[in-house]
C-alpha cells in the first residue's frame, strides 16, 4: 500500500529511515493483535460452543497467521508486513554491502523467528506469570517439587529480565536518534539486518519477482504440489495483507478504544443499567442443547455443581451464579469457563459473598 509511493520520498543519499517511521511500523503490529483478540472475544462470548475454541487457542492461531503473513512479505518484499506498509525493507547489517532487495536464507529465517516466535513466547510467559499471581492470591500453597520450585523461580525472574530488555531497547533507540547506530532495535541486531527505504529499483524488482512465478508444467508431482501449496499460501497472505492494510486504522481505533487508559471514558459513555439476576431454571425448563452435560441451578441455596447447600458461597462475576468456593475454584481452574453458561472465566472472577449474620 505505502510502498507504491516510496519513490516519492526516498533518495539514494538518504536511504536510512527516520525514527518516526521505524516507531510507527512497530506500533502498527502492536495494535493489530489486541484488536483481533477483542474481535475473537466478542465472537466467543456471543456463541461459546461454536467460537469458544478460537478464544482458547487464540495465541496459537495468531502465531500461525503471523508466520504465514511475515514469511510472504520477507520472501517477496524483504520486509515484515508493517515495514512494507511504511515503505521500508530489510538489508544486510554489514557495512559496504549493496542495498539490493532480497535477504539471504539465514537472515530470512532469523528474521522470521524473531518476528513471530519471540512475541509468542513472551506473551506465554506473561500469561503464565499473571496466572501464577492469581493462583497465589486465590489458592492455598501446597508442597512443591524441585522442578516446580525452579519453574517458579524462573517465572519470578522474568520481570527483571523484561525490564533489562526494555532498557536495552530504549538505549538502542536513543543511539539511533543521535546517529551512533544504524539499527533502532536489538531484534534487528540479532537478525543481523537493518532497515532502509524502498526505491524505484526495488519496486521494479518486486514486480518482476511476482511476474516470474509460473506453473511448473513439466515438473514432477511433488514440485506441482509444492507450487500449488505456495500459491495458496501466497493468495492467503495477499488477502490478509490487503484486508489489514484497509482496516489498519480501524484496528488502531479499536485498540485505543478498548485500552486500559480509555476504559473510564468508555464506561461513562456506554453505561447501562444493572441487569436482573439470572433466572433459576428447572431441569425440564433448561434451554441447553445437552442438559446432562451442564449443571442447572436449583431453587434455594444449593450449589449447581455439588447440589448441596453453599459452603463458603462464592459468585462468578462472568455469569452471576453462586457456587461453593471449593467447587467453582476447582472447575474454573481446570476448564476456564462457567459451568452453567460456558462463558470464559478466570480465578480472579470469583467474588466472596458475605452474609449479614457473618
N, C-alpha and C positions, 0 to 999 in steps of 0.2 A: 504494500500500500504506500508507505512513505518512501520506499526505495525508488519509486518511479520519478520522484523529484530530487533524488540525491545529487544529481549532477548540477543542480542549480545552486547548491551551497558548498559543494566540496571542490577543492583545488588540489593540484599536485604538491603545492608547497605546504599547505596546512591540512594534512590528512588525519591528524590526531583529533579525536572528538573533544568537545568541551565537557566540563564536569556536569553541566546541566543535562547534556544528552545521555551520559552514562548513568546518572542517577535516575533520570526519567525512565529509561528502559528497565532498570531494576524495580522501580516502583510499579511498573506495568504488570510484571509477572507476580509480584507480591499481592496485587489487587485481584488477580483472576481467581486464585484458589479460594479465598474467603467468599467471593460472590457465588462461585459454583457450589461451595459447601452449603450456603444458605438455600440455594435453589433445591438441592437434593434433600435438605432437611425439611423444607416445605412439602415436597413430594412424599417423603417418608411419614410425616405426621398426618397428611391427608389420607393416605392408604397404607398403613403399616404392613399389612400382609402382602401387598404387591411390590411396594418400593422400599420396604424396610432393609433389604439386603444391600441396596445402594448406599444407605447411610452407614451400615455396619462395615462395609468394605470400601468406604469412600477413598481412603488413603491409597489402597492398592489399585483401585480403578483409576484414580488420578495419576498414579505413577505410570501405569500402562499408557494412558493418554498422553502424558508428558513425554515419555520415551518415544512414542510414535511421532509426535509433533516436532520435538527437538532434533531427532535423527533426520527427518526430512529436510529441515532448514539447514542443519550442519552439512548435509550431503550436497544440497543444491545451491545454498547461498553462503556457506562458510560462516554462519552466524546462528544464534538462537532465534526463537520467534520474536522476542521483544527487541533484540538487537537489530534484526532485519526490519522490524516495524519502524525504527528510527533511522534507517539508512546506514547501519553500521555493519562491519564484517570482522571476522577474526583472522589475524595473520600471525605468523611465527614471531615469538618474542625475541629472537636473536637479532642482533644488530647487523646491518649490511645485507640482509636478505630482501629480495623484491617483494612488494606488497601485492602480489597477484592473488586472484581468487582461488580458493582451494586449500584444504587442510591436509596435512599428512595423516596417515592412518592412526598413528599413535596419538597425535593431537586431537583427532576426531573422537576417539574412544575415551580419552581422558576428559575432554570437554563434555561428552555425553554423560559420563558417570558423575561428574561434579555438578552438572546442571540438574540431573534428575534424582540420583541416588542419595546425594548428600542432604538435600532438603527433606527427603522422605525419612531418612534415618534420624534427622534432627527432630522432625515432627513426632516420630515414635518415641524418642527419648523424653521429649517434653510431655507427651501424653502419659507416659509411664511415671514420670515424676509427679505430675498432678494427681494421678490415681493413687500413688503411694501416700501422698499427703492426705488425701481424703480418707484412705483406709486407716491412717494413724489417728485421724480425728474421730472416726465413727466406729472403730473396732477395738478389740482388746488385743494387746501384743502377746503373741504366743512364742514359745521356744523356737528358735530358728537354727537351721543347719549352717555349716561353714560356707557353703556356696551361696546360700541366701544372704548371709551377712556380707560377703564380698560383693554380691549384686547390689545390695542396698548402699554399700559404701561407694560403689561406682556411680550409682544414680545420685547420691548426695554430693559427689564431687562435680557433677555436670554443671550446676550453676556457675561455679568458679571457672570452669573451662569455657563456658559460654561467654562470661564477662571478659576473659582474656581474648577470646576471638573477636568480640565486638571492639575492644580497644585496638587490636591489630587492624581491623577494617577501618576504623576512624583514622589511625595514623597513616595508613596507606592512602586514603582519600586526601588527607591533608598534604602528603608529599606529592600526590598527583596534581593538586591545585597549584602548588608552587613550582611544578615542572621538574621535580627531582627524580620522579619515576614515571614510566610510561604506562603503567597499569594502575587502575584505581581500586582493584580488589585482590585479596590474596588468592581467591579461587582462580583467577586468570593466571597468576604466577604459578600455581600448582599445575595448571593445564599447559603452561609454557606458551601462552599466546597473549596477544594484546588486541585492543580494538582500534580500528581505523575506519574512515569514512568510505562509503561506496563511491565509485566514479563511473564515468560513461563506459569505460572498457569493461568494468565488472558487470554492468547491466547487459552489455553485448554477450559476454561470456555466459551469463545465466540464460539468456535466450537461446544461444547455440546449444547449451547443455540440455535444455528442455526439448529442443527440436531433434536432437540426436537419439533420443530414446525410442527405438523402433522394436518391432516384434521379431524375435529370433525364429524366423520361419524354418530355417534349416537346422536348428539346434535340436538337442536331444529332448526327451520328455521331461527330464529333471530341469533343464535350462528353461523350457517353456513354463513349467510350473513355478519356478523361481521368478520368472519375469512377470507372470500373472500376479503372484503374491506381492511383488514390489510395486506393480502398477496399482493394485488395490490399496496398498498402504499409502502410496503417493496420493491417490484420489481422496482417501480419508483425511490425510494430513492437509491437503489443499482446501478441502471443505471446512475442516476445523479452523485453519488459519484465516480463511475468508470470513467465516462467521464470527470468530473472535475479533478480527480487525474491524468488522462492522459494529460489533457490540461492546468494544473495549471501553468506551466512555460510559456506557450504561452499566458495565460491570464495576467500574471505578465509583460510579454514583452509588450502587448498591453497597459496595464495601464501606463507603463513607457513611451511608445512611444507617447501617447496622453496626457501626463501630461502637466501642465502649464509650468513647468521648461524646457520642451523639445520642446515647440511649436516653438520657434525661429529657432531651428535646423531643425524641420520638414518643416517649411515654406521655408527655403533655399534649402532643398533637393527636395521638391515637388512643387516648384513654377511653375505656369503655366501662360500663357498669359491671360490677362483680356478678358472674353467672350464678344461678342457683345451684345448690349441691346436687350431685348425681342421684338419679332415681335408684331405689333398691328393687332391682328386678327379681321376680320369682323365676325358678328354673324353667317353668313352662312358658314364661314370657320372654325368655332370652332371645336376643336377636343375633347371636353369634352364629357363624357358619357351622362350627363344630362345638356345641355347648359342653361336651365332655372334656375338651382339651383346655378350656378356660374356666376358672372358678367364678361363680356367680354370688355376689354378696347377699346374705340373708338379712332379714329384718332383725333389729335389735343390735346388740353389741358384740356380735361374733366376727371373727377374722375370716375373710374369704378363702384363706389358704388352709388353715387347720380346722376351721368350722367350730372353734371354741371361743369362749369369752376372751376379749382382748387382754393380753398381758403386756404391760408397758406400751400402751396404744401409741401408734406412730402413723402419721398421714404421709402419703406420697403426693408431693405437690404437683406432679405432672398430670395426675388423674383425679385427685381429691379423695380417693378411697383410703380407709383406715384399716391397718393390719396390726398384728403383733410385731414388735420390733425384731425378734429373732427370725420370724418367718419372712418378713419383707426384706430384711437386710441380706439374708442368705440368697433369696430369689433374685434380687436386683443385682447383687454382686456376680451371680453366675450367668444371668440372662440379659442384663442391661435393658430391661423393659418392664412395664407394668404388667402384672399377671392378669389383670382384668381387661384393660383396654388395649394393651400391646404397645402403648406409647414408649418411646425411648426414655430411659430413666437411668440416673446415676445415684450412688450412695449419698451425695450431697443434697439430693432432692427429698430426703427423709426428714420429716419435721415431728418432733416430740410434742405430744398433746398432754397438757397438764389439766387435770380435773379440778374443779373448785375446792373439793374437800382435801386435796393433796397439798 
